[in-house]
């Protein structure tokens, strides 16, 4: 999925779309960070309730400082999410939702089916399993983007269902695990930001579900 210009019917959904896109890009390997990531983070989170605007500015400052020398943060990213010997913070939903985690197991298949039901075909060269944290954040971006540009209620319903049945059950635990790993100030701050987004999302989607 790629960031797209928004011609919006729903500005709140557009703001949420941008937040998910920005967080997904912040979780990418640092070698893949683009020069515009600091601005993306700051602008996306600036529209959210406190303390997210401040956290966005702080994240942007960290990324700006790291862009010219990414080696150290790249090593930390690998240690956190890739291994090779031990992964400190599993980036796959199955590790939080299954007693015996299995890549491409039922949790991954749930995510893949949700993507397919929303009209997203699998990529030709998938880089990771469907339940990877960046893929799921990109999916929330896609759902919010679709709501923002169409105004169709089905996209709001898909967001609520995916959060309540899946992402909302494990993303807060991912943020907690990243906090407890405490490997680098940038990722500590990113964990705090994701945790705040989770709390906001749970509150907002609960309101939608009740209407």
C-alpha positions in Angstrom: 0.0 0.0 0.0 1.2 3.5 -0.7 0.3 6.9 0.7 -2.3 8.6 -1.5 -3.6 12.2 -1.6 -6.9 12.5 0.2 -9.9 14.2 -1.4 -11.9 13.9 1.8 -15.6 13.5 2.7 -14.6 12.7 6.3 -11.7 14.6 7.8 -11.6 12.6 11.0 -11.2 9.4 9.0 -8.5 11.1 6.9 -6.6 12.1 10.0 -6.8 8.5 11.4 -5.6 7.2 8.0 -2.5 9.4 8.1 -1.7 8.4 11.7 -1.7 4.7 10.8 0.4 5.3 7.7 3.0 7.3 9.6 3.3 4.7 12.4 3.7 1.9 9.8 6.5 3.8 8.2 8.2 4.5 11.5 8.3 0.7 12.1 10.0 0.1 8.8 13.7 -0.9 8.9 15.6 2.4 9.2 17.3 1.8 5.9 13.9 2.3 4.3 13.1 5.6 6.0 12.4 8.4 3.6 13.6 11.9 4.1 10.0 13.1 4.5 9.3 10.7 7.5 9.8 13.4 10.2 7.3 15.7 8.5 4.9 12.8 8.0 5.0 11.9 11.7 4.6 15.5 12.9 1.8 16.4 10.6 -0.2 13.2 11.1 -0.1 13.3 14.9 -0.6 17.1 15.1 -4.3 16.6 14.4 -4.8 14.1 17.3 -5.8 14.8 20.9 -3.0 15.4 23.5 -0.5 14.1 24.1 -0.1 12.8 20.5 0.9 16.1 18.9 3.8 16.5 21.3 4.8 12.9 20.8 4.7 13.4 17.0 7.1 16.4 17.3 9.4 14.4 19.4 9.4 11.4 17.1 10.1 13.7 14.2 13.1 15.2 16.0 14.5 11.7 16.7 14.1 10.6 13.1 15.7 13.8 11.8 18.7 13.2 14.0 19.0 9.6 12.9 18.5 10.0 9.1 22.1 10.8 8.4 23.5 8.0 10.6 21.1 5.0 10.7 23.5 2.2 11.5 23.0 2.2 15.3 19.2 2.4 15.1 19.2 -0.2 12.3 21.0 -2.6 14.6 18.4 -1.9 17.3 15.5 -2.5 14.9 17.0 -5.9 13.9 17.5 -6.8 17.6 13.9 -5.9 18.4 12.0 -7.3 15.5 14.2 -9.6 13.4 16.7 -11.6 15.5 18.5 -13.7 14.2 18.9 -15.5 17.5 16.1 -13.9 19.6 13.3 -11.5 18.8 12.7 -9.2 21.7 9.4 -7.9 20.3 7.5 -10.1 18.0 5.9 -8.0 15.2 3.3 -10.7 14.3 -0.2 -10.9 15.7 0.0 -14.7 16.1 2.5 -14.3 18.9 0.0 -12.5 21.0 -3.2 -14.3 20.0 -2.2 -17.9 19.8 -1.0 -20.2 22.6 1.4 -21.9 20.2 2.3 -19.1 17.6 2.4 -20.3 14.0 3.3 -18.0 11.1 0.7 -18.4 8.4 -1.5 -20.1 10.9 -5.1 -19.1 11.8 -4.3 -15.6 13.0 -2.4 -14.8 9.8 -5.2 -16.3 7.8 -7.8 -14.1 9.6 -5.8 -11.0 8.5 -5.4 -12.3 5.0 -9.1 -12.9 4.7 -10.0 -9.5 6.1 -7.7 -7.9 3.4 -9.3 -10.0 0.7 -12.9 -9.2 1.9 -12.0 -5.5 1.7 -10.8 -5.9 -2.0 -7.1 -6.1 -1.4 -5.3 -8.8 -3.5 -2.1 -10.3 -2.1 1.1 -8.7 -3.4 3.2 -10.6 -6.0 6.2 -10.7 -3.7 5.0 -10.5 0.0 7.8 -9.4 2.3 6.2 -10.9 5.5 3.1 -12.7 6.7 -0.2 -10.9 6.6 -0.4 -10.5 10.4 2.8 -8.4 10.6 2.3 -5.1 12.5 3.1 -2.9 9.5 0.7 -4.7 7.2 -2.1 -4.5 9.7 -1.5 -0.8 10.3 -1.5 -0.3 6.5 -4.8 -2.1 6.4 -6.3 0.3 9.0 -4.9 3.1 6.9 -6.6 1.7 3.8 -10.0 1.3 5.7 -9.8 4.9 7.0 -8.7 6.2 3.7 -11.7 4.4 2.0 -14.1 5.9 4.5 -12.6 9.3 4.2 -12.9 9.4 0.4 -16.2 7.5 -0.1 -18.2 8.2 3.1 -19.6 4.6 2.8 -20.6 3.1 6.1 -19.2 -0.3 5.2 -15.6 1.0 5.7 -16.5 2.2 9.1 -18.0 -1.2 9.9 -14.9 -3.0 8.7 -12.7 -0.8 10.9 -14.7 -1.5 14.0 -14.8 -5.2 13.3 -11.1 -5.5 12.5 -10.2 -3.6 15.6 -12.6 -5.4 18.0 -11.9 -8.9 16.6 -8.2 -8.6 15.9 -5.9 -5.6 16.0 -7.3 -4.1 19.2 -6.6 -7.4 21.0 -2.9 -7.4 20.3 -1.5 -4.0 19.3 -1.6 -2.6 22.9 0.4 -5.7 24.0 2.9 -5.1 21.2 3.3 -1.5 22.5 3.8 -2.8 26.0 6.4 -5.3 24.8 8.3 -2.5 23.0 8.2 -0.3 26.1 9.6 -3.1 28.3 12.4 -3.9 25.7 13.7 -0.3 26.3 16.4 -0.7 23.6 16.5 2.9 22.2 14.9 6.2 23.0 13.2 6.4 19.5 11.5 3.0 20.0 10.6 3.9 23.6 8.8 7.0 22.3 7.2 5.1 19.4 5.8 2.5 21.9 4.3 5.3 23.9 2.8 6.8 20.8 1.3 3.5 19.7 -0.1 3.0 23.1 -1.8 6.3 23.1 -3.2 5.7 19.6 -4.6 2.4 20.8 -6.4 4.0 23.7 -7.8 6.7 21.5 -8.9 4.1 18.9 -10.6 1.9 21.4 -12.6 4.8 22.7 -13.5 6.2 19.3 -14.5 2.8 17.8 -16.5 1.9 20.9 -18.5 5.1 20.3 -19.1 4.1 16.7 -20.1 0.6 17.6 -22.8 2.0 20.0 -24.4 4.3 17.4 
